[in-house]
Every structure is written in structure tokens, then in C-alpha cells.
Amino acid sequence: MARTLASLIVALIASMPLPARADAQTVVDFYCGKTIKYILAVPEGASWGLYLRTFIKHFRKYVPG
């Protein structure tokens, strides 16, 4: 009985459809044509604004596309 049940379970699992394959895209293709918008909610001249603007300037070099 247990062997028959195990065979039935294996047959059911084997007959299940496989999930569709997801094709990965390159990083350049992902970012191409998209815009990254930065919203800085700090007043002009604030230290956080300086830090964020410096980060954004350097971040642009590393985002492809």
C-alpha cells in the first residue's frame, strides 16, 4: 500500500508542468531609457544636501545605460 502511494505521488510530481524560464536581461538593458529621480528634502547649504549631491555625482558613474 505504501509503495503504491509513493509511486502515485512520484508520478503526479513528474507529470506537473515545469515553470516557464525567465530570461535575464543585462543591467544596461534594464536601465536603458529609464530615469532615476532624486528628491532632496533638505534646504540649500545643509550638510545632508552636500552629502547627497556628492553621492549622486559619483553614483552616476556606476549606473550603466
C-alpha positions as CSV (number, residue, x, y, z in Angstrom):
1,M,0.0,0.0,0.0
2,A,2.7,2.5,1.0
3,R,4.7,1.6,-2.1
4,T,1.7,2.2,-4.4
5,L,1.0,5.5,-2.7
6,A,4.7,6.6,-3.1
7,S,4.6,5.6,-6.8
8,L,1.4,7.6,-7.3
9,I,3.0,10.7,-5.7
10,V,6.1,10.4,-7.7
11,A,4.1,10.0,-10.9
12,L,2.0,13.1,-10.0
13,I,5.1,15.2,-9.3
14,A,6.8,14.0,-12.5
15,S,3.7,14.9,-14.6
16,M,3.5,18.5,-13.3
17,P,4.4,21.2,-15.8
18,L,7.7,23.0,-15.3
19,P,7.6,26.7,-14.6
20,A,8.4,29.0,-17.5
21,R,12.1,30.0,-17.8
22,A,12.7,33.7,-17.0
23,D,15.2,35.2,-19.4
24,A,17.5,37.6,-17.6
25,Q,18.4,40.9,-19.1
26,T,21.6,42.8,-18.8
27,V,22.0,45.7,-16.4
28,V,22.4,48.1,-19.3
29,D,19.2,46.9,-20.9
30,F,17.4,47.3,-17.6
31,Y,18.4,50.9,-17.0
32,C,18.3,52.0,-20.7
33,G,15.6,54.6,-21.3
34,K,14.7,54.9,-17.6
35,T,15.2,58.0,-15.4
36,I,16.3,57.9,-11.8
37,K,14.8,60.9,-10.0
38,Y,16.3,62.2,-6.8
39,I,14.2,64.3,-4.4
40,L,16.3,66.1,-1.8
41,A,14.1,67.3,1.0
42,V,16.9,69.4,2.6
43,P,17.4,73.2,2.4
44,E,20.2,74.6,0.2
45,G,23.6,74.6,2.0
46,A,22.7,71.9,4.6
47,S,25.3,69.3,5.2
48,W,22.9,66.4,4.3
49,G,22.3,68.1,0.9
50,L,26.0,68.3,0.3
51,Y,26.4,64.6,1.2
52,L,23.6,63.6,-1.1
53,R,24.7,65.7,-4.0
54,T,28.2,64.3,-3.7
55,F,26.8,60.7,-3.6
56,I,24.6,61.4,-6.7
57,K,27.5,62.8,-8.7
58,H,29.6,59.6,-8.0
59,F,26.6,57.2,-8.3
60,R,26.0,58.3,-11.9
61,K,29.4,56.8,-12.9
62,Y,28.3,53.4,-11.7
63,V,24.8,53.1,-13.2
64,P,25.1,51.8,-16.7
65,G,22.9,53.0,-19.6
